[in-house]
Amino acid sequence: MNTCSCGSSTNYNDCCEPVISGAQLATTAEQLMKARYSAYVGVQMDFVFESTHPDHRQDYDHEGTKVWAENSEWLGLEIVGTTKGGPEDNDGEVEFIARFREKGVLREHHENAHFKKENGRWFFTEGTMVKPKPITVSKPGRNEPCTCGSGLKYKKCCGK
């Protein structure tokens, strides 16, 4: 079985291929997102271009995108969440993380992708990068175990 690269655990021919080939339209924004990821994996840049809304194609670099897709090792797609974007909606947002290796370096592309449906067809419009959440370190309470692992209460150990 040729498992689809979008992470669905189904056969590519039954999953993203019909959307990429044009045999069927994506019914949701998430389905289009998954098909676009699979198109990057398969270096099918015509689909990536055609599934981008016409009003948002002006900065699209077809050849540069193709070279990047060819030279990346695609490691997986994680759908973090979806807002709207269902069959009855006309817009939606899909937060995703695409993992890949580029020039030997592991990378993550974390984005909120925006989609718009026109005449029954979903299009990607634009993406907004998701910034990493700040790391917060909280000091343990005085009577909690010390974080150094001594077994003593924080106030009797590192909290002095």
ChimeraX attribute file (.defattr): number of C-alpha atoms within 10 A of each C-alpha:
attribute: neighborCount
match mode: 1-to-1
recipient: residues
	/A:1	7
	/A:2	10
	/A:3	14
	/A:4	20
	/A:5	24
	/A:6	25
	/A:7	14
	/A:8	13
	/A:9	11
	/A:10	15
	/A:11	14
	/A:12	18
	/A:13	13
	/A:14	12
	/A:15	20
	/A:16	26
	/A:17	17
	/A:18	15
	/A:19	22
	/A:20	22
	/A:21	11
	/A:22	10
	/A:23	9
	/A:24	11
	/A:25	15
	/A:26	23
	/A:27	18
	/A:28	21
	/A:29	30
	/A:30	25
	/A:31	19
	/A:32	25
	/A:33	27
	/A:34	25
	/A:35	26
	/A:36	24
	/A:37	21
	/A:38	25
	/A:39	22
	/A:40	21
	/A:41	21
	/A:42	13
	/A:43	19
	/A:44	18
	/A:45	19
	/A:46	13
	/A:47	17
	/A:48	23
	/A:49	19
	/A:50	13
	/A:51	23
	/A:52	20
	/A:53	18
	/A:54	12
	/A:55	7
	/A:56	13
	/A:57	16
	/A:58	7
	/A:59	6
	/A:60	12
	/A:61	10
	/A:62	13
	/A:63	10
	/A:64	10
	/A:65	16
	/A:66	16
	/A:67	12
	/A:68	13
	/A:69	20
	/A:70	16
	/A:71	13
	/A:72	20
	/A:73	17
	/A:74	21
	/A:75	15
	/A:76	16
	/A:77	22
	/A:78	14
	/A:79	16
	/A:80	12
	/A:81	12
	/A:82	16
	/A:83	14
	/A:84	17
	/A:85	23
	/A:86	17
	/A:87	14
	/A:88	11
	/A:89	15
	/A:90	18
	/A:91	21
	/A:92	21
	/A:93	24
	/A:94	24
	/A:95	21
	/A:96	23
	/A:97	18
	/A:98	17
	/A:99	18
	/A:100	20
	/A:101	14
	/A:102	15
	/A:103	9
	/A:104	9
	/A:105	9
	/A:106	13
	/A:107	15
	/A:108	14
	/A:109	12
	/A:110	21
	/A:111	19
	/A:112	19
	/A:113	21
	/A:114	20
	/A:115	26
	/A:116	20
	/A:117	22
	/A:118	10
	/A:119	6
	/A:120	14
	/A:121	16
	/A:122	28
	/A:123	25
	/A:124	26
	/A:125	19
	/A:126	16
	/A:127	15
	/A:128	11
	/A:129	12
	/A:130	14
	/A:131	8
	/A:132	7
	/A:133	6
	/A:134	6
	/A:135	6
	/A:136	6
	/A:137	6
	/A:138	6
	/A:139	11
	/A:140	14
	/A:141	12
	/A:142	15
	/A:143	12
	/A:144	13
	/A:145	17
	/A:146	20
	/A:147	15
	/A:148	10
	/A:149	10
	/A:150	11
	/A:151	11
	/A:152	15
	/A:153	18
	/A:154	21
	/A:155	15
	/A:156	12
	/A:157	16
	/A:158	13
	/A:159	14
	/A:160	7
